[in-house]
Amino acid sequence: GRGWLVRRSYEDFQTLDALLHQCIYDRRFSQLPELPPLHTLNNDAEIIHNVLMDYLGRFTSIADNKINCGPILTWMEIDNKGNRLLVNDEAVINVPAIAAAQVIKRYTAQASDELSFE
């Protein structure tokens, strides 16, 4: 299969946890443990490793191919089809997205960066 290395800090995993619970999961459903503040782990590499292994073990059991939240995909460096996405912080749009809408009122674009809806 395809694979690549993504380096993340413990704080990055705390950010992922926050994004997952803002974008996709309710913590009651995910049953992902809250990642404790780093200072409470005494910078002990073995403890940090065990905390993250428990977290990732649970995450892999609930994650599926329906993760479509842009910030999470960017964190994982993948696009919405599972391909590697090289993130460019300078890009205006760095994650392809799919959107759907139901128009209830006609709107005509007023500027070049707007869409018209009928």
Residue pairs with C-beta under 8 A, 6 or more apart in sequence:
2 82
2 83
2 84
4 77
4 84
6 76
6 77
8 16
8 75
10 35
10 38
10 41
10 48
10 52
11 38
12 75
13 35
13 52
13 55
14 35
14 38
15 75
16 72
16 75
17 32
17 34
17 35
17 55
19 69
19 71
19 72
19 75
20 30
20 32
20 59
20 69
20 72
21 27
21 30
21 32
23 69
23 71
23 72
24 67
24 69
24 72
25 32
25 62
27 34
29 62
30 58
30 59
30 62
31 58
31 62
32 55
32 58
32 59
32 62
33 51
33 54
33 55
33 58
35 51
35 52
35 55
36 51
38 48
41 47
41 48
41 51
65 82
67 73
68 80
68 97
68 98
70 95
70 97
73 79
73 80
73 85
73 95
74 85
74 87
74 94
74 95
77 84
77 85
77 86
77 87
78 84
78 85
79 85
79 95
79 96
80 95
80 96
80 97
80 98
85 94
85 95
87 94
88 94
101 117
103 117
103 118
105 117
106 117
106 118
107 115
107 116
107 117
108 116
109 115
109 116
